[in-house]
Amino acid sequence: MDPRRARDPRLATRSQTTNSHSPSPATPSQSSTPTTFLAPSQQENAASTLSASKLVKIKPLFCVVCASNQNRSMEGHNVLAKAGHRVISFGTGSAVRLPGASIDKPNIYAFGTPYNQMYEDLSSKDARLYSANGLLQMLDRNRNIKLAPERWQESQSVADIVITCEERCFDAVCDDLLSRGGEFNRPVHVINVEIKDNHEEALIAGRAIADLALAIEASDDIDEEIDQILQAQQEKHPHSLLHAVAYY
């Protein structure tokens, strides 16, 4: 017996009423509502509609997170969106940092600065340099996905699965969720897929994230099956994984 049923007083009352009072057979004079008969074809359509309604499954909302919401998280966002998954993305850093002309002079932007504005800024600074290192191509992809990079700590979105791309981002997400106090008491699986922050590794990891999302979405009970899903993921892809359950 489902333990939840035993704790539902409405079901207990209903059961007592059913057992103590057997329904009396209906007579024609007692029925005020005419009986509706369905043709065989209508019965089949009704049964098909009922079966379809039972099979409807809400897709989980995935959230991909890296430091600046530029390279790794946006590659994951792009791959998952193209595969038909529900997906959002964020960064956990204090600002958006992109490589500059030298290692000690990065290009720094505030979260919320449109990708297109960054693209135009870097193009005006040195289009040849930023094309050679792939930044303009990355920003061009990003501006066709969403308006601007978003910061995780400022987000009010509630995802079902959070996929981080670096251990420090994993820690930042878990710490932030803990600081929120679990007001909604809604669990969320936080999974870290460790990815080096370069374009080549982001492309490879994008395929791994797509496989992970596919397995999660196909699961009938993610809470029960998450360990097996992660084990299969680790056997198939080289990226080290971390997993935690947190609460919104």
N, C-alpha and C positions, 0 to 999 in steps of 0.2 A: 504493500500500500504506500502511496506517495505520502511522506511525512507532512508535506505542506497541507494536504487535505485534512489531516487530523486536527490541525490548528485553526481551521477556518470554521467559525461557529455557524456560518450560514449553511455550509454543507452538512454539518451535524444536525441542525434543525430540520433541514430538508429531508435527511435520511430518516429521522424519527417520525416525521409527518407521513412519509411514504409507507413506513412499516406499520404504523398504527391505524391507518385509514386506507383500506383497500378501495380503489375507485369502483363505483357502481357502474354497471353497464349502461351505456347511453341508449335512450329510446328516441324514436323519431320526434316525439313531442318535445323532448328536452333540448334538441338542437335548433338554434336560431340562425346559425350560419350555414349556408349551403356548402356542400362538399365540392371541391374543385378537382377535376380529373385532368391529368396531363396526358397528351398523346405520347406514344413511345419515343418519338423524335425529340419532344420537349423534355421528357424525362432524361434522355441522354445528354442534352445540352445543359440541363440543370446540374447533372452529376459532374459533367466536365468542368463547369464553372466552379463548383464546390471544390473539386480536386485541385484546380489551378490556384484557388485562393489559399489552400493549405500549403502550396509549394512556394508561395511568394516569400522571398528572403531579403531582408534589408541588407544592402552592401555595407561593410564596415568603412568608416572614414579613416584613411591613413594620413599621417602627418610625418613628413621627412624633415629632419633638422640637422643643420651643420652650423658653423660659426657665423658666417656672413650671409647665408641664404643666397649664394651665388653659384658655386661650382657643384659640389657634391649633392646638396639637397635639391638643387634645381634640376640636375640630371635625373635624380630619382623621381622628382615631381613630373618631369617630362615623360619618362618611361611609363610611369603608372597611369598618367592621364591618357596616354596613347593606347594603353591596354584596356581602358574603360573603367578603371578604378576611381573611386571618390578619393581625392587627395588634396591636401594643402601643404604648405612648407613654411619654415621659419629659420631664423638664425638666433644663436644664444649670446653672441658677442655684444660688447658695449657700442660698437659702431661697425660699419662695413669697411673692411680693409682689402684693397686690391694691390697687387705688385706695382711698383713705380719704376722710374728710370734707374734707380739704384735700390739696394736692399734696405737701406736706412731711410728711404723716402717713399713710403707707400702712399697710394691714393686712398684717402679716408673720406667716407661719406656717412651721413646720418641714415639710420634705417628710415624707410619711407621715401627716400630720394628715388625718383623713377629710374628704372633701368635705362630708358631712352636718354635721360639727362646725363647719366654716366657715360653712355655710349658717345654722345656728342662731345662731352668734355674730353674724353681720352682721344677721340679722333682729332680734336683740335690741338691737343698737346703733342702727339706723335703717332699718327695713324700707322706708320710703317712698323714701329716698335710694338704697338699693342695689337696689331694684326699678327705679327710674327710670334708673339707669346700666347696667342689665342684668346685674349681678353675681349676683343671686339666681337669675335664669333660667339663667345659665351654670352655676352650681353645682348647680342642680337637674338639668340635663342630665348633668353630670359624675358625680354620685352614682348615676345610673342606668346608668352605663357601667362604672365600677370603684370600688373603695373609696376610694383616696387618690392624690394626686400622687406620682410616683416620680422619683428623681434618677438621671440617666443614669450619673454617675460611680460610683454604688453598685450598678449593675445587673450581673448575671451573664448576662443574656440574650444570645443570639447571633442577630442578625437577618440577613436576606439583603439587604434594602434599607433604608437609613436616609434619611428625608426630614426635613430640618431646615427651620425656618420663618424663619430670620434668619441673616445671615452670621456673627454672633458665636457663634451656636449651632453652625453648621457648623464654625467654627474650633475650638470647644470639643470637639466630637465627634472631629474628626480628631486633635487634640492628645492627647486621652485614649486613643484607639486606638493612637497611636504610642507613648505611654508604657507601654502594656501589653506591648509587645515582640513582638506577632504570634505568641504562643505556639502557637496552633492552626494558623497558616499558612492561615487561611480568609479569602478575600477578601470584602469587602462594598462595595457601591456606596453612596456617601454623596452625596445630591443636595440642594442647597439651593433652596427655593422662597421667594423673598423676599416676606414678607407683613407689612403694617403691623399693629400689635397693637391692633386694635379689632374689635368684633363684626361689623360690616358686611364688612370686608375678609376676616375669617376665613371667613365664609359663602361669599364669592366664591371664595376660594382653596381651600375644601374641594372644590368642584366640579372645580377644576383638578387637585388631588391625586388625585381619583377617576379622572380621565382618564389621568393618568400611571400610576397603579397598574394600570389595565386594560390599557394598552399593554405594560407590563412583564410582567404575568402571561400575556399572549398570546404573548410572545416565545418562540421555540424556543431562542435562544442570546443571553441578555442581554449577555454580554461582547462579542459581535460586533455586536449591534444597538443598544446603548445610545446611541451618537452619533446615529443616525437617529431614535430615540425622543425624545431631548431636543430635536432640531431641530424635529420635528413639534410637540412640546409648546410650544416657544417661539413658533412661528408661530400657534398657536391661542390661547394665553393670554398676558396682559401681564406676568406675574411674571418677573423676571430669574432665571436659573438658574446654579448652580455645580455642578460634579461632580468627585468624586475617588474613587479606589479605595484603600481602606485594608484592614487585616488584623486579624482577631481573633487 
